[in-house]
Amino acid sequence: MAGPVRAPLRVLLAGAVTATAIAGVALTGTVHAAGTPLPAQVFAPYVEAQADDSLSKLASQSGDKYPAMAFLQAATASSSPSPSASSVQVPAIQVQVSPSSGTVTAGSSTTATVSTAIINNGSNTSIAMTVSGVPVGVTASVSPSSVNGSSSAALSVSTVSTVVPGTYTLTVKGALTGTSATSSATYTLTVTGTAPACSTASWGGTQVYTAGNTVSWKGHRWNAKWWTLGEEPGTTGQWGVWQDLGTC
């Protein structure tokens, strides 16, 4: 048997050998003669040898001119199995809004029902509710702002008379306290009416504005805080270049 020696090979030598895979440790190179206790699965004298031992050497050790051989591998120590991915209970929640859309005239309000459900929550039951994507001139909130378990809350949406008509997508999000589990649902708000007129020049996407320049856009007046080009008013956030001066 050629090749690098990586581990001892358990070899059974006998005129007739009957064996199955066994687990255990024996002294390498030692012949187990008659009378020596053997593993329960082995019914003949046996010897352990290295991979580079010759057949003649093994035969002389066993005392048998025509040995039969069986190679056995010792079992490794067992360890506790890890749980499979399917058996791990991951906290999860579900948020739904009904109806999922609504239409209002600028200056009016509407409501919808927010439903929550918890899956595999463990000991966590509190869900914090928030609303994002609310445009200028619209306010939206969920009441109560925190619900327990499978429950319901009210989404309230109100608009001012100067809000720019259009269709907006609000996102209602629930977060399971103490976990990373979240769920979101959208509410499509359509505002009808006439856009307020502004005397201030409208914002232009290809025009350069510097600090102090004022423009009108979507029913509001905006003031540039510093040099800007191509940044749409109302999209740069609280700390962005455009300051909202209110409706026209």
C-alpha positions in Angstrom: 0.0 0.0 0.0 1.7 3.2 -1.2 1.1 6.9 -0.5 1.6 9.2 2.5 0.7 8.0 5.9 -2.1 10.1 7.3 -3.4 7.8 10.0 -3.1 4.2 11.1 -5.2 1.6 9.2 -7.0 -0.9 11.3 -6.3 -4.3 9.7 -7.9 -7.6 10.5 -5.7 -10.6 9.8 -7.1 -14.2 9.9 -7.7 -17.3 7.9 -11.3 -16.4 7.8 -12.5 -13.0 9.1 -16.0 -11.7 9.7 -16.2 -8.1 10.7 -18.2 -4.9 10.5 -17.1 -1.3 11.1 -16.1 -0.8 14.7 -15.0 2.0 17.0 -12.1 1.8 19.4 -8.4 2.1 19.8 -5.8 -0.7 19.9 -2.0 -0.6 20.1 -0.5 -0.2 16.6 1.6 -3.1 15.5 0.3 -5.4 18.2 -1.0 -8.9 17.4 -4.0 -9.9 19.5 -3.5 -13.6 20.1 -6.0 -16.2 21.1 -7.5 -15.4 24.5 -7.1 -11.6 24.2 -10.4 -9.8 24.4 -11.5 -8.5 21.0 -14.1 -6.0 20.0 -17.6 -7.5 20.0 -17.8 -7.3 16.2 -14.5 -9.1 15.5 -14.2 -12.9 15.6 -10.5 -13.5 14.8 -7.1 -12.4 15.9 -6.3 -9.0 14.4 -3.4 -6.6 14.2 -3.2 -2.8 13.5 -0.6 -1.6 11.0 0.6 1.5 9.3 -0.1 2.1 5.7 3.4 1.4 4.6 3.6 -2.1 6.2 4.1 -4.9 3.7 1.8 -7.9 3.4 4.5 -10.3 4.3 5.1 -8.4 7.6 1.5 -8.4 8.4 1.3 -12.2 7.7 4.2 -12.9 9.9 2.7 -10.8 12.7 -0.6 -12.6 12.4 0.9 -16.1 12.2 -1.3 -16.9 9.2 0.3 -17.8 5.9 -2.7 -16.7 3.8 -4.3 -13.8 5.7 -7.6 -12.2 4.8 -7.9 -8.6 5.5 -10.7 -6.1 6.4 -10.0 -2.4 6.8 -11.9 -0.7 9.6 -12.2 2.9 10.5 -12.8 4.1 14.0 -15.8 6.2 14.5 -15.2 9.8 15.6 -16.6 11.2 18.8 -20.2 12.2 18.4 -21.3 15.7 19.1 -24.7 17.2 19.7 -26.3 18.0 16.4 -26.9 21.7 15.6 -30.5 22.7 15.0 -31.4 23.0 11.3 -32.4 26.3 9.9 -36.0 25.2 9.5 -36.2 24.4 13.3 -35.1 27.9 14.4 -38.0 30.0 15.3 -37.3 33.5 13.9 -39.5 36.3 15.2 -41.7 37.8 12.5 -44.6 40.3 12.2 -47.1 41.3 9.5 -48.6 44.8 9.0 -51.6 45.5 6.7 -53.5 48.7 5.8 -57.2 48.5 4.9 -58.3 50.1 2.6 -54.9 50.4 0.9 -55.7 53.7 -0.8 -57.9 56.8 -0.4 -58.8 60.0 -2.2 -59.3 63.4 -0.5 -59.8 67.0 -1.6 -57.0 69.3 -0.5 -57.9 70.6 3.0 -59.8 67.4 4.1 -58.8 64.2 5.9 -59.3 60.4 5.8 -58.6 57.3 7.9 -57.7 53.7 7.4 -57.2 50.6 9.6 -53.8 49.2 10.4 -53.8 45.5 11.4 -50.8 43.7 13.0 -50.0 40.1 13.5 -47.0 38.4 15.3 -45.4 35.1 14.2 -42.9 33.3 16.4 -42.6 36.3 18.7 -41.1 34.6 21.7 -41.5 36.9 24.7 -41.7 40.1 22.5 -45.2 41.6 21.9 -44.8 45.3 21.5 -44.9 46.7 17.9 -43.8 50.3 17.3 -45.7 52.0 14.4 -44.3 54.8 12.1 -45.4 56.5 8.9 -43.0 57.7 6.2 -43.2 59.2 2.7 -45.5 62.0 3.9 -45.4 65.0 1.5 -45.4 68.7 2.4 -48.9 69.8 3.4 -49.9 66.3 4.6 -49.8 64.9 8.1 -50.1 61.2 8.9 -49.9 59.2 12.1 -50.9 55.8 13.6 -52.8 55.8 16.8 -51.8 54.2 19.1 -48.2 54.4 18.0 -47.4 51.1 19.8 -49.6 48.1 19.8 -49.4 44.7 21.5 -49.4 41.5 19.6 -52.0 40.9 17.0 -54.0 44.1 17.1 -55.3 47.0 15.2 -54.7 50.8 15.1 -56.0 53.8 13.1 -54.1 55.6 10.3 -55.1 59.2 10.2 -54.3 61.4 7.2 -55.0 65.1 6.9 -54.2 67.7 4.3 -54.0 71.5 4.2 -55.9 73.5 1.5 -52.6 74.5 -0.2 -51.2 70.9 -0.6 -50.2 70.2 -4.2 -52.7 67.8 -5.8 -51.3 64.5 -6.8 -50.8 60.8 -5.8 -48.5 60.0 -2.9 -47.4 56.7 -1.4 -47.2 56.5 2.4 -45.4 53.7 4.1 -46.7 52.3 7.4 -44.0 50.3 9.2 -44.2 48.1 12.3 -41.1 47.1 14.3 -41.1 44.3 16.9 -39.5 45.7 20.0 -36.3 44.0 21.0 -35.8 42.2 17.7 -34.9 43.0 14.1 -38.4 41.9 12.8 -40.2 44.5 10.8 -43.1 44.7 8.3 -44.4 47.4 6.0 -47.5 48.2 4.1 -48.2 51.1 1.7 -51.2 53.5 1.6 -51.8 55.3 -1.7 -53.1 58.8 -1.1 -54.7 60.8 -3.9 -55.2 64.5 -3.3 -57.5 66.4 -5.6 -58.0 70.2 -6.0 -56.3 73.1 -7.7 -52.6 73.8 -7.1 -52.0 77.2 -5.4 -50.5 79.9 -7.6 -47.2 81.3 -6.7 -45.8 84.7 -7.8 -42.2 83.6 -7.2 -40.5 82.1 -10.2 -40.6 78.4 -10.5 -37.6 76.2 -9.9 -35.6 75.1 -12.9 -33.6 71.9 -13.0 -30.9 73.3 -15.2 -30.5 76.6 -13.5 -27.8 77.4 -10.9 -29.0 78.9 -7.6 -26.9 80.5 -4.9 -27.5 81.2 -1.2 -30.5 83.5 -0.8 -32.2 82.7 -4.1 -35.9 81.9 -3.8 -38.1 79.8 -6.0 -41.6 78.3 -6.0 -42.2 74.6 -6.5 -45.3 72.4 -6.0 -47.2 75.1 -4.1 -44.4 76.2 -1.8 -41.7 78.8 -1.7 -38.1 77.6 -1.2 -34.9 79.4 -0.2 -31.5 78.2 -1.3 -29.0 77.9 1.5 -25.9 77.6 -0.8 -24.9 76.9 -4.4 -27.0 74.2 -6.0 -27.8 72.8 -9.4 -30.4 70.1 -10.3 -31.5 69.4 -6.7 -35.3 69.5 -6.6 -36.9 71.4 -3.7 -38.7 69.2 -1.3 -36.4 66.2 -2.0 -33.2 67.3 -0.1 -34.5 66.8 3.4 -34.3 69.0 6.5 -30.5 69.4 6.2 -30.5 69.8 2.5 -29.9 72.9 0.3 -33.5 74.0 0.1 -35.4 75.6 3.1 -39.2 75.4 2.9 -40.7 78.8 3.4 -44.3 77.5 3.4 -47.1 77.7 0.9 -47.4 80.5 -1.7 
